[in-house]
Amino acid sequence: MVKLDLSVPCTIDVWPYSHTSMEAGKQLDYYGTDSVELFERNKKQNRDWIYNSKDITYSFNSHGLRMKELNEVADNYILFSGTSVAMGIGVANEDRYSDLLSNKLNLDFVNCAGPTYSIKIQTI
């Protein structure tokens, strides 16, 4: 099991806040609580599981966010924030609720989510 630092010191004016494990420009096959062992266990439990034949990649953009690169965002957009659920741990980008909702509404989005975030961090 991967252990994450729960306290990440940063100044209040840093945007986006990024956990030290979310390295800008990095791509990983497993991240956080997602692991080879958990993947193998889930495969055995459900042979019809979508991820038996679909890869998950954790790609972090130049801001350290798990989403496509932010070049320009339209005036109307959605800001998603939260913890590992919003970040999409164990889920491919296109299957996350942030991607599904933004596609359905045809709006740009920023997925400012991470493993140890809280409403306090997001509000600041």
C-alpha positions as CSV (number, residue, x, y, z in Angstrom):
1,M,0.0,0.0,0.0
2,V,1.3,3.4,-1.0
3,K,1.5,5.9,1.8
4,L,0.8,9.5,0.9
5,D,2.1,12.6,2.9
6,L,-1.0,14.2,4.4
7,S,0.6,17.6,5.0
8,V,2.1,19.4,2.0
9,P,3.4,22.8,2.9
10,C,2.7,25.5,0.4
11,T,2.1,29.2,0.3
12,I,-1.5,30.5,0.1
13,D,-1.1,32.0,-3.3
14,V,-0.1,28.8,-5.1
15,W,-2.4,27.7,-7.8
16,P,-3.2,25.1,-8.4
17,Y,-2.4,23.5,-5.1
18,S,-0.7,20.2,-6.0
19,H,0.2,17.2,-3.9
20,T,3.9,16.3,-4.2
21,S,3.0,13.0,-5.7
22,M,1.3,14.7,-8.7
23,E,4.4,15.6,-10.6
24,A,3.8,18.0,-13.6
25,G,4.2,16.2,-16.9
26,K,4.4,12.7,-15.3
27,Q,2.5,9.7,-16.5
28,L,1.9,6.6,-14.3
29,D,0.1,3.3,-14.6
30,Y,-0.8,3.2,-11.0
31,Y,-1.3,6.0,-8.5
32,G,-2.2,6.4,-4.8
33,T,-4.4,3.5,-3.6
34,D,-4.5,2.1,-7.1
35,S,-2.0,-0.8,-7.3
36,V,-1.1,-3.9,-9.3
37,E,-2.3,-6.0,-6.4
38,L,-5.7,-4.3,-6.3
39,F,-6.0,-4.5,-10.0
40,E,-5.3,-8.2,-10.1
41,R,-7.8,-8.8,-7.3
42,N,-10.5,-6.9,-9.1
43,K,-9.9,-8.8,-12.3
44,K,-10.5,-12.1,-10.5
45,Q,-13.7,-10.9,-8.8
46,N,-15.4,-9.7,-12.0
47,R,-14.6,-11.0,-15.4
48,D,-16.9,-8.5,-17.0
49,W,-15.2,-5.5,-15.4
50,I,-14.5,-2.7,-18.0
51,Y,-10.9,-2.4,-16.9
52,N,-10.0,-6.0,-17.8
53,S,-9.6,-4.7,-21.3
54,K,-9.1,-1.0,-20.8
55,D,-6.0,0.7,-19.5
56,I,-5.9,3.5,-16.9
57,T,-3.2,6.0,-17.2
58,Y,-2.6,8.8,-14.7
59,S,-1.2,11.7,-16.7
60,F,-0.5,15.0,-15.0
61,N,-0.4,18.2,-17.1
62,S,2.1,21.0,-16.7
63,H,0.1,22.3,-13.7
64,G,0.3,18.9,-11.9
65,L,-3.5,18.3,-12.5
66,R,-4.8,15.0,-13.8
67,M,-6.4,16.4,-16.9
68,K,-5.6,17.6,-20.4
69,E,-3.3,20.6,-20.7
70,L,-4.9,24.0,-19.8
71,N,-4.1,26.3,-22.7
72,E,-7.2,28.4,-22.6
73,V,-10.5,27.9,-20.8
74,A,-13.8,29.4,-22.1
75,D,-15.6,32.0,-20.0
76,N,-18.2,29.4,-19.1
77,Y,-16.5,26.4,-17.5
78,I,-16.9,24.0,-14.6
79,L,-14.4,23.8,-11.7
80,F,-14.3,20.4,-10.2
81,S,-12.5,20.0,-6.8
82,G,-12.3,17.3,-4.2
83,T,-10.3,14.3,-3.2
84,S,-9.5,11.0,-4.9
85,V,-13.1,10.5,-6.2
86,A,-13.0,13.7,-8.2
87,M,-9.4,13.0,-9.2
88,G,-10.6,9.6,-10.5
89,I,-8.4,7.1,-8.7
90,G,-9.0,3.7,-10.4
91,V,-10.9,5.3,-13.3
92,A,-9.8,6.3,-16.8
93,N,-10.1,10.0,-17.5
94,E,-13.0,9.6,-19.9
95,D,-14.9,7.7,-17.3
96,R,-14.6,10.3,-14.5
97,Y,-17.7,12.3,-13.6
98,S,-15.9,15.5,-14.4
99,D,-15.3,14.4,-18.0
100,L,-18.7,12.9,-18.4
101,L,-20.6,16.0,-17.1
102,S,-18.4,18.5,-19.0
103,N,-19.0,16.5,-22.3
104,K,-22.7,16.3,-21.6
105,L,-22.9,20.1,-21.0
106,N,-20.4,20.9,-23.7
107,L,-18.4,23.0,-21.3
108,D,-14.6,23.3,-20.6
109,F,-13.6,22.2,-17.1
110,V,-10.7,22.3,-14.7
111,N,-10.2,19.3,-12.5
112,C,-8.5,20.7,-9.5
113,A,-8.6,17.5,-7.4
114,G,-6.1,15.5,-5.5
115,P,-5.5,12.7,-3.0
116,T,-5.4,14.7,0.2
117,Y,-7.4,17.8,-0.7
118,S,-10.2,19.3,1.5
119,I,-12.8,21.9,1.1
120,K,-10.5,24.2,3.1
121,I,-7.7,23.9,0.5
122,Q,-10.2,24.2,-2.4
123,T,-11.7,27.3,-0.9
124,I,-8.4,29.0,-0.3
